[in-house]
Amino acid sequence: MGKILKADHMNKCIGCFTCQRVCAGITNKSYSDSESAIKVRTLGGLTTGRFFAIYCLACDDERNCVTICPTGALKARDGGGVILNDKKCIKCRKCADACIVKAVHFAGENTPPIICKHCGICVKYCPHNCLKMEEKSND
C-alpha cells in the first residue's frame, strides 16, 4: 500500500508557498512555481486567510487522466495516483482536461504534464504542518 499526500490542515496555511517552491526545486530542478505539482490558492484574496491546495488526489478507481492518455504515458501508481513516462508523452494535454480536480499542470506550451508523485517533499518542508502523508485505505 502506498502513501498519498493529504492537505487536511489548510486552515493553518499562511500562504508562504514553501510547498510549491520545494516541489518545483527538488522534483523538477526549477525555481518557478509553474513547475510545482502542488498549487496553493486563496479563496478570495490574501486578507481572508483561507487557502486551499490543488494536487493529485490519488484516484484509484477512475483515473481519467490514464484512461484518456492516447500513448500510455500515464500509468496507475500503486496506492493511487499516476506515474508519468515523459518519453511517451506527446503533450496533447488531454490528461489535464480529464482531471476532475484540475491537478494536472503544465509549465509551458510544449512541456509534459506536471502531476504530483506523492513523494512527500512538500510535507517535509511545510513550516505549519498543513500537509501530511498517509497510508491509502482500501475503502
C-alpha positions as CSV (number, residue, x, y, z in Angstrom):
1,M,0.0,0.0,0.0
2,G,1.4,3.4,-0.9
3,K,1.3,6.7,0.9
4,I,-0.5,9.7,-0.5
5,L,-0.5,13.4,0.1
6,K,-3.3,14.9,2.1
7,A,-3.9,18.6,2.7
8,D,-6.2,18.2,5.7
9,H,-4.9,21.2,7.7
10,M,-5.0,24.0,5.3
11,N,-6.7,26.1,8.0
12,K,-3.1,26.6,9.3
13,C,-1.7,27.7,5.9
14,I,-0.4,31.3,5.8
15,G,0.3,31.2,2.1
16,C,4.1,31.0,2.3
17,F,4.1,28.8,-0.8
18,T,7.1,26.8,0.5
19,C,5.4,23.6,-0.6
20,Q,5.3,24.9,-4.2
21,R,8.8,26.1,-4.2
22,V,10.4,22.9,-2.8
23,C,8.3,20.7,-5.1
24,A,9.4,22.7,-8.2
25,G,13.0,23.0,-6.9
26,I,13.6,19.4,-5.8
27,T,11.4,17.4,-8.1
28,N,11.7,19.5,-11.3
29,K,15.0,21.4,-10.7
30,S,13.3,24.7,-11.2
31,Y,12.8,27.9,-9.3
32,S,9.5,28.6,-10.9
33,D,6.2,27.9,-9.1
34,S,4.8,26.9,-12.5
35,E,6.8,23.7,-12.3
36,S,5.3,22.6,-9.0
37,A,2.8,19.8,-8.8
38,I,1.0,21.4,-5.8
39,K,-0.6,24.8,-6.2
40,V,-1.8,26.8,-3.2
41,R,-4.6,29.2,-3.9
42,T,-6.7,31.6,-1.9
43,L,-10.5,31.8,-1.6
44,G,-10.8,35.5,-2.3
45,G,-7.6,37.4,-1.6
46,L,-4.8,37.2,0.9
47,T,-6.7,39.1,3.6
48,T,-9.2,36.2,4.0
49,G,-6.6,33.8,5.3
50,R,-8.4,30.9,3.6
51,F,-6.0,28.8,1.5
52,F,-6.5,25.5,-0.3
53,A,-4.2,23.2,-2.2
54,I,-4.7,21.8,-5.6
55,Y,-2.8,18.5,-6.2
56,C,-3.4,15.0,-7.5
57,L,-5.9,13.3,-5.1
58,A,-4.5,9.8,-6.0
59,C,-7.7,8.5,-7.6
60,D,-7.7,4.7,-7.6
61,D,-11.0,3.7,-9.3
62,E,-11.4,6.2,-12.2
63,R,-8.1,7.6,-13.2
64,N,-9.5,9.7,-16.1
65,C,-6.0,11.0,-17.0
66,V,-4.8,7.5,-17.5
67,T,-7.8,6.4,-19.5
68,I,-7.7,9.3,-21.9
69,C,-3.9,9.3,-22.5
70,P,-3.5,8.2,-26.1
71,T,0.1,6.9,-25.8
72,G,0.0,5.2,-22.4
73,A,2.4,7.8,-20.9
74,L,0.4,7.8,-17.7
75,K,0.2,4.6,-15.7
76,A,-1.6,3.8,-12.5
77,R,0.5,4.1,-9.4
78,D,0.2,1.5,-6.6
79,G,-1.7,3.1,-3.8
80,G,-3.4,5.6,-6.1
81,G,-2.4,8.4,-8.5
82,V,-0.3,8.1,-11.6
83,I,3.3,7.8,-12.9
84,L,4.4,9.7,-16.0
85,N,6.7,8.3,-18.6
86,D,7.6,11.6,-20.3
87,K,9.3,9.8,-23.2
88,K,5.9,8.5,-24.3
89,C,4.1,11.8,-23.7
90,I,3.1,13.8,-26.8
91,K,2.0,16.8,-24.8
92,C,-1.6,16.7,-26.1
93,R,-3.0,18.0,-22.7
94,K,-5.9,15.6,-22.7
95,C,-4.9,14.4,-19.2
96,A,-5.4,18.0,-17.9
97,D,-8.9,18.2,-19.4
98,A,-9.8,14.8,-17.9
99,C,-8.6,15.5,-14.4
100,I,-11.7,16.1,-12.2
101,V,-9.8,18.3,-9.7
102,K,-7.6,20.2,-12.3
103,A,-4.4,18.9,-10.7
104,V,-2.5,18.3,-14.0
105,H,-0.3,21.4,-14.7
106,F,1.9,22.5,-17.5
107,A,5.0,24.7,-17.1
108,G,4.9,25.8,-20.8
109,E,3.4,25.4,-24.2
110,N,5.3,22.3,-25.3
111,T,6.1,20.6,-21.9
112,P,5.0,17.3,-20.4
113,P,2.4,17.4,-17.6
114,I,3.4,18.0,-14.0
115,I,1.5,15.7,-11.7
116,C,2.1,15.1,-8.0
117,K,4.1,11.9,-7.4
118,H,3.1,11.7,-3.7
119,C,6.8,11.8,-2.8
120,G,6.2,13.9,0.4
121,I,8.9,16.6,-0.1
122,C,6.3,19.3,0.3
123,V,5.2,17.8,3.6
124,K,8.8,17.7,4.9
125,Y,9.2,21.4,4.3
126,C,5.8,22.8,5.2
127,P,6.5,25.0,8.2
128,H,3.0,24.9,9.6
129,N,2.2,21.1,9.1
130,C,-0.7,21.8,6.8
131,L,0.2,18.7,4.7
132,K,0.8,15.1,5.6
133,M,1.4,11.7,4.0
134,E,-0.9,8.9,4.9
135,E,-1.4,5.3,4.0
136,K,-4.1,4.9,1.3
137,S,-7.0,3.0,2.7
138,N,-8.8,0.3,0.7
139,D,-12.3,1.7,1.1
